[in-house]
């Protein structure tokens, strides 16, 4: 007597050959006959379409596929916002250059350079140009910002906000799956 799996109707049934050429299903039903006519139903491919579970599964798959892209674009928008404001009114930001007097022309030039760097990294992130490298540069910029904020004012709500942005940038440096906003 030998046992072997048999494919029937999408499912698999293990059967034993019995003397006389009959087949006995291994499931213990004890039927002896010429062929196994019943099979286990095929495994479910997922929740039934239109159900809440199916919608949640589709939403989760969509979020998983697009989360790195959304994070990249949102980080880029935050960096662009602050870079723009540093470029438009650098004197408002010179107080954060704690190694120089706020009225120093050198502090103003450093704020302008910092603003251009923020805008450049923001464009790279939003456009998806070398996103992991751009995120790594954003990590360096955000680390510098957090250290500067702590040095000038100690722990504050601004520091904690920027630590969150730093965490976002760190998470993007390891994200291998990046999608472009527009497909060709």
C-alpha positions in Angstrom: 0.0 0.0 0.0 1.4 3.4 -1.0 0.3 7.0 -0.3 0.6 9.9 -2.7 -0.8 13.4 -3.1 -3.3 13.9 -6.0 -4.3 17.2 -7.5 -8.0 17.4 -8.0 -10.0 20.5 -8.7 -7.5 23.0 -7.4 -7.1 21.2 -4.0 -4.8 18.4 -3.0 -6.0 15.1 -1.5 -3.6 12.5 -0.1 -4.8 9.0 -1.2 -3.6 5.4 -0.4 -3.7 2.7 -3.0 -5.4 -0.4 -1.6 -5.2 -3.9 -3.0 -7.5 -4.4 -6.0 -6.7 -1.0 -7.5 -9.0 1.1 -5.4 -8.1 4.3 -3.7 -8.7 5.1 0.0 -8.6 8.8 1.0 -6.1 9.4 3.7 -8.5 11.8 5.5 -9.9 8.8 7.3 -13.3 8.7 5.6 -12.8 5.0 4.9 -14.3 5.1 1.4 -12.9 2.5 -1.1 -13.5 3.0 -4.7 -11.9 3.3 -8.1 -11.0 7.0 -7.8 -11.1 9.8 -5.3 -14.0 12.1 -6.5 -13.9 14.6 -3.7 -11.1 17.2 -3.1 -10.4 19.8 -0.5 -11.6 23.2 -1.6 -8.9 25.5 -2.9 -7.4 27.9 -0.4 -9.0 31.3 -0.3 -7.0 34.0 -2.2 -8.0 36.7 0.2 -11.1 38.4 1.5 -14.1 38.6 -0.7 -14.2 41.6 -2.9 -16.2 44.5 -1.6 -15.9 43.6 2.0 -14.3 45.9 4.6 -11.4 43.4 5.0 -10.8 43.6 1.2 -10.8 47.4 1.3 -8.4 47.4 4.3 -6.1 45.0 2.5 -6.1 47.1 -0.6 -5.5 50.3 1.4 -2.7 48.7 3.3 -1.0 47.5 0.1 -1.4 51.0 -1.4 0.1 52.6 1.7 3.0 50.2 1.8 3.8 50.9 -1.8 3.5 54.7 -1.7 4.6 55.5 1.9 8.3 56.1 1.0 7.3 58.4 -1.8 4.8 60.4 0.3 7.4 60.7 3.1 10.1 61.8 0.6 7.8 64.4 -0.9 6.6 65.7 2.4 10.1 66.0 3.8 11.0 67.9 0.6 8.2 70.3 1.1 9.2 71.0 4.7 12.8 71.6 3.7 11.7 73.8 0.8 9.5 75.9 3.1 12.3 76.7 5.5 14.9 77.1 2.7 12.6 79.6 1.0 12.1 81.6 4.2 15.9 81.6 4.8 16.4 83.0 1.3 13.7 85.6 1.5 14.5 87.0 5.0 18.0 85.8 6.1 18.2 88.4 8.9 15.3 86.7 10.7 17.5 83.5 10.9 20.9 84.8 11.7 20.2 84.5 15.4 20.4 80.7 15.0 24.1 81.0 13.9 25.3 80.9 17.5 29.0 81.2 16.8 28.6 84.7 15.2 26.7 87.9 16.2 23.2 88.0 14.7 24.0 91.3 12.9 27.1 89.8 11.2 27.3 89.8 7.5 29.0 86.4 7.6 26.0 85.0 9.5 23.7 86.4 6.8 25.8 84.7 4.1 25.8 81.4 6.0 22.0 81.5 6.4 21.7 82.2 2.6 24.0 79.3 1.8 22.0 77.1 4.2 18.7 78.2 2.5 20.0 77.3 -0.9 21.2 73.9 0.3 17.8 73.2 1.9 16.0 74.2 -1.4 18.4 72.0 -3.5 17.9 69.0 -1.3 14.1 69.6 -1.3 14.0 69.7 -5.1 16.0 66.4 -5.2 13.6 64.8 -2.8 10.4 65.9 -4.5 11.7 65.0 -7.9 13.1 61.7 -6.8 16.7 62.5 -7.9 19.1 60.3 -5.9 16.5 60.1 -3.1 18.7 58.2 -0.6 21.6 60.6 -1.1 19.3 63.6 -0.7 17.8 62.0 2.4 21.4 61.5 3.8 22.2 65.2 3.2 18.9 66.1 4.9 20.0 64.0 7.9 23.1 66.0 8.1 21.2 69.3 7.8 18.6 68.3 10.3 21.3 67.2 12.8 23.0 70.6 12.4 19.6 72.3 13.0 18.8 70.3 16.1 22.3 70.9 17.6 22.0 74.6 16.8 18.5 74.9 18.3 19.7 73.1 21.5 22.8 75.3 21.7 20.8 78.5 21.4 17.6 77.8 23.3 17.8 74.4 25.0 15.1 71.8 24.6 11.9 73.2 23.3 9.0 72.3 21.1 11.0 73.5 18.0 13.7 71.0 18.9 11.3 68.1 19.2 9.6 69.0 15.9 12.9 69.0 14.2 13.9 65.7 15.8 10.8 64.3 14.2 11.8 65.6 10.8 15.3 64.2 11.5 13.7 60.8 12.1 11.8 61.0 8.9 15.0 61.8 7.0 16.8 58.9 8.7 14.0 56.5 7.7 14.3 57.6 4.1 18.0 56.9 3.9 17.3 53.2 4.2 14.2 53.1 2.0 15.1 51.2 -1.1 11.7 51.3 -2.8 11.0 54.7 -4.2 8.3 55.5 -6.7 8.2 58.5 -9.0 5.1 60.7 -8.8 4.3 60.3 -12.5 4.7 57.1 -14.5 5.8 57.2 -18.1 
